[in-house]
């Protein structure tokens, strides 16, 4: 970092560390944990690029049209180097056109001007090459007070970029800070303008919110200022939902918050935690006579609702498939008991592949009962299932593995033509492997001979398979 400061000083240009790294340094976060190194300068983008080149620093063009040049800083590995950084020309204005992910910018001339157009006071500080803080908007004082406050008029600040309301929630969730009264009111008043923001930016902020140590506070803020009901009404309706039932049942809102907090640091699992029970709102059935409440098939309902959420937030295909699978199957591990045969465990694994590990991780996070004995029993059940899976895997008998070329061997051995019947024969073999009647990962001849010894009825009868088997 010092080398970068010296390069700009030698060129007669100003350079300051700005943004989240400055805030984190003020909070006492060690340098090796800083992964968000942003710098500001009065040099124009082309000048910055030349200065970085002349200093023989690795560089890349990551948005020069927006005033930003990228560089790679090297240093001690124990301090987290190498680190990417961004050097951006001072800005006097920055705003987003409706639906755009890229800002419209106007360059500025002073560090104070640049800091003044940022969102929160705690993000509107800078550090120079000598380590001195530049803090024209009292960000350090707000850090000490644990307060989120914007620079300037909050209604104008949120009008410039309504996504900042989600950023309020993100920082509240990360730091646990209070929200300034005017900022809270402005967030409430401007809530519907979040619809002007691209869904990709919604996704980026919501994913960060899900990681927060004070996640519950962030969600309560989003609910109270109306944002949650606009971007995720499927989640918003869970708050106070249990109060509408004459028969007591689990508080879905509190349960959901706890599950998200208990999931590993994995974005897919976090999203699954947030959404896994959204189907319960619409599948609840109350039997006042017997004082029972059921949520039959809420997993399927939740998975269906998630399809719309995935499109709304423009989740990538891989994440969408994984989260939808977890929502649809999150109740399966709870069905396990010690009486399951090895064949039942194998079938469970077959049904859960390729998301077995995710399902088991989620099952641990989904245990939220306040009764310690029940909690211990639930966790032991998941761990026992995990151990049995691991044992069968160690014995190389967990999954049914059939050899390449088996289809051709079956057609030749039984004088068959390409048809669904070949797939049905493979299904028969897989079931026999699951039941422990056949070994896995043997030769094609091994499985052909097994079918000759004990052919399925549809093969013995000369049937074309159809829907039989």
N, C-alpha and C positions, 0 to 999 in steps of 0.2 A: 504494500500500500504506500509505503514511504517513497518507493521508487516512482510510483505514479504521481504522487504529489510533487516530487522534485522535477519530473519531466515537464509538468505544466508550469511550474514556477520558472524553470529555465527558459520556457517559451514566452514568458511574460503574461501568462494567463492565470486566472483564479481557478481553484479547484476545491470543492468541499464534499465531504461525505455527508449524505442526506438520508432522510426516510427512516425505514424500519431499523436499520443498523444503528443509527444514532439513538433511537428510542431504547433499543435493547442494551446498548452500552450503558445508557443512563440507568437502566434497571439492573445493571450488574451482571448481565449475561456474558460469559467468557467469549473471547474472540474466536475460539475454535468452533463455537456453536453458531456464529454468524454466517448465514448463507444468503443474505439479501444485500449485497454491496452495490449501492447506487451512489453515483457521484454527480455533481452539478458543476458547470463551468460557464464562463462568459465566452469561451471559444465557440465558434460555429462548428457544426458537425464535421465538415471537411477538414477544418483546422485540428479538431480533436483527433481525427483519424490519423493525420500526418504526425502529430505529436506522439501518439502511441506507436506508430511505425518507427519513428526516429529513436524511440527509447528501446527498440527491439523487443517489445512486448507482444506476445501472441494476440491477435485481434480478429474480429469478424464484424461484418456489416449486418446488424440485427434490426435495423429500423432507422437508417440514416435520414430517410425522408421525414421521420417524426422527431429528428434531432438527437438520436441515440446511436452510440457506437459501443460495441462490446469489446472487452479485453479479458485476458486470463492472467491472474496474478499468482505468482509462485512464492512459496515460503515454506516454513517448517511443516512437515506432514502432521505433527502432533497438534498444530494449531489449525488444522482443517484445510490446508492448502493442497493443491491449487484451487483457487476460487474464481468463478466467473464474476465479472462486474460490468456495470453499464455506466457510461459517461454521457450525460445528456446536457444539452445547451439550456441555459436558464429559460424558463417559460414565464410569460406574463399572463397567458390565458390558455385554458385547455378545456374542451367540452366535447361531448359525444353526440353525433347526429343520431336520430332515432333509429334503433336497431343495429347500429354499427358497433364493431369491436375495436375500431381504431379512432384515436382522438384527433380532433382538429386543434392545431397548436399555433400559438404566436410566440416568437422568441422574446425574451426579456434581456435586461442588461445588468441586474443586480441580484445577489443572493436573497436579499429581503423581498424583492419582487417575486422571486420564484417560490420562496417559502410561503408567501401570502396567498398563493392560489391553491395551496394544498388543503386537505380536508380537516384533519384534527390538529389541535395545538400540539399534541404529543408526537405527531408526525411532521411538525413544521419547525424542526430544529436542524442544525448542521454542525459539523466539526471540521476545523481547518487542519492544515498539515502539522500544526504544532500541538494539536489536541484540545484547542479551545472551543467551547460551545458557543454557537450563535443561536440565540433563543429570543427573537423579537416578539413572540406571541405567548410567552409564559408557559411553554410546554413542560418545563421541568417542574414548575409549581403544580400543574395539573397532574403530573405523574405522582408527585408526593401525595396529592389529595385523592388520587384514585378517581379522576373525573374525565369523562369523554366530552369534549367541547370542540366545536368547530371554530376555525378562524373566520371572522366576519359574520355576516348575517346567515343563520342556518337555513332559512327558507330559500335564500338565493343560492347558497352552497348546494343544497339538495336539488334545486331546479337545474343547476349546471350538470349534475350527474346523479340521478335518483338511485343509482346503484350504491351510493354512499350510505343509504339506509341499511342495506345488507352489511356493509362494512362496519357500521355501528354495532350491529349484532355480532359480527365476527370478533371485533376487539373486546366487546363486553364478554363474549364467551371465552376469549383467550386470557384476559386480564382480570375479569370480575369487577370492572370499574362501574361506577354509577354513570348515568347519562344526564347531562345538563338539561334542565327543565325546558328551555327553549328548543334544544335539539330534539328532545322527545316530542314536543308539540309539532315541530316542523316535520318530523318523520311521520307522524299521524296524518297531518294535513296533506303531505305529498305522496302518500302511500301508493295511490293508483298510478302514479307516474312510473312505477317500476315496470309497467307494461311497455314503456318506451325502450326498455333496455334489451339487448340481445340475450337470448336464452343461454348462449355459451357463457356469458358473464354471470348470469344467475347460477349456473352450475359451478363455476369456479368459486364463487363466494360461499354457496351453500355447502360445498364439500369442505371448505376450510372451517365453516361454522361447526360442522359435525365433529371436528377434531378438538374442539375447545375444552379446556379443563373446567370451565363454568358453562357448560352447554345448556343446562336448564335455564340459567338466567338469560342467555341469548334467545332461547325459544320463547320465553315469556315476553321478552321485549318485542320479538317479531309478531307474536299474537296480539299484544296490547296496541301496537301501532297499525294493525290491520294487514301487514305485509303477508303473514303466514296464510291468512284466509284467501289472499289473492294468488300467491304462487303455489301453495300446497294446501288447498282446502281439505284434501283427504286426511291431512294430519291435524289441521286446525279443529275439525269437528270432534276430535277425540278429547279435547280439553273439556272437562266437566260432563263428559258423556255419561259416566257412571252415576252422576247425580240424578239423571232422568229415569233411573230404574227403581221400581218399588222393591226389588229384591237386590241385595248387595252383590256386587261383583268387583273384580279387580279394576283399579283405576288405570285405564289404558294409557292416559297421558303420562302418569308417573312411571308406569311400567316401561313405556317406550323410551323415556328419558334415561332410565337406569340401564336398559339394554344397550343403548348407544354408548353410554359411558363405559360399559363393561366389555364392549367388543374390542378386539385387537386394533392396532393402528393400521387399518386396512380400509381404503375408501369404499370398496364394494361391500364389506361387512357393515360399515357405518351406515350406508344407504339402506341396506337390508334391515338393519336395526330400527331405523326411523320408520320404515314402511311395512314391516312384517305383519302388523296387526290391523292395517287400515281396513281390511275386509270385515272386521268384527262389528263395525258400526251398522252395517247393513244386513248382517246375518244374525243379529241377536234375537233370541226368542226367550220370553219370560213366562215361566209357569208360577204364578203367584200361589196357587193351591199347594204345590210341592216346594215352593220357595227355591226354585232352581233357575239358572240362566244358562243357555247354551249358545254356541256360535258355530253351528255346523257348517262345514265347507268354507270357513272364512279364509283359509289359505288360498283356495281357488279364486275366490272373489278378490282377495288382495292382489294376486298375481295379475288378474284381469285389469284392475284399476292401475296397476303399475305400468301396464303397456302405454297408457295415456301419459303418465308422468315421465316415462323415459323419452317419449317423443317431445314432450313439453320442454324438458331440460336438455334435449339433444345429447343424451348419454350415448357413448360409443357402443358398438354392437356387442363387444366382448363383455363389458360391464353390465349391459342390459340383460344378456342371457344369464349371467351368473346371479345377479340380484333377483331376477324373476324366478330362477330355479330355487334359490334360498327361501323366498317368500312362499312359494308353492309347496315346499317340502320341509319347512322348519319344524313341523310337529313330528316328523318321522322318528328321530332319535328317542323321543320321549315314550315311544311305543315299545322300546326294547325292554326285555326282562331276561333274567338268568336262564329261563327255560328255553330260550331260542336255541335251535340246533345250529351246527356249523353251516348247514345249507341255508338256513334263514339269514345268517350273517352274510353269507356270500351273495344272496339275493338283494339284501339291503345295499351292499357295496355296489352291485351291478346297477341298481336303481339310482344310486347317488352319484356314480361316476359321470363326468369327470370332476364333480364338485364335492367329493367326499370330505376332504380336509376342511373346506369352507363350512359344510353342514355341521361337522363336529365342533369346530371353533364357535359357530353361532349357537349351537346347543348349550355350550357352557355359558355364553353371555346371556342367554334367554332365561336363566334361572334367577328370579328376583324375589321369591317369597321371603317374607320377614321372619318366618319360623325356621330357626337354625336346623332343626332335625329334618324338616322337609327339604331344605336347601342341600343339606349333606347327602340325603338319599338321592336327590336328582343329580348331583354332581358325580356321585359314585356310580350311578347308572351309566352316565356318559363315559366315564373313565373305564368302566368294565367293558363297554362296547368297543371303545378304542383299543383296549388291550387285546380283545379277541380278534379284532381286525389285524392288529400287528402280529399276533401269533400265527394266524393263517397265512399272512404274507410271508413271514419268516419260513414257513413250511412250503412255500411256493404253491399253495393250494387255495389262494384267495379268489383269483379271477379265472374265468374260463378262457383259455387262450387256444385258439384253433390255428392250424398251420396255413401259410400261404399256399394257394393252389388246391385247397380242399374241394372247392366247387367243381373244378375240372375232374378231380379224382372221383367224386360222387357221380357225375354225369357218365363217366366212362364205366364205372363199376356196375351201375344200375340201369344203363342204357337210357339215360334221361336227356332231355333237351333243356336249354336255358329256360327257367321258369321260376315262379315263386316257390315251387316245391323245394328247390335247392336251399333257399333261405329257411324253410320250415325244417328241413333235415338238420341244418346247422343249429337251429333253436333246440331241437331234440337233444343234440349232442351237448350243447351248453347246459341244458337242464340236468342231464346225467352227470356232467362234471360238477355242477352245483351240489347235487345230491351225494357226491362222493363215489358214484358208481364207476366213473371213468377218471383217468388222470388227465391233467391239463398239459398243454404244450407238447403233445406227442406228434408222431408223423401222420400224414394223411392216410397211410395204409392202416394204421392203428384204429382210426375212427371208421374207416370203411369196413374193416373186419368186425368192429363192434356192432355196426348196423346190420351186417349179415347175420350175426349171431342172434340179435334181438331187434328185428325191424319194427318201426312204429306201425300201427294199424293201417294208416293211410298208404304206406309204402307196400305193405304186405297185400293189401286189397287192390293194388294197382290204381288207386285213386289219383286224380291230378292234383290233389292237395286242397285246392280251393281255400275255404275258411276252416278246414279241419286241422288236426294236429294238436 
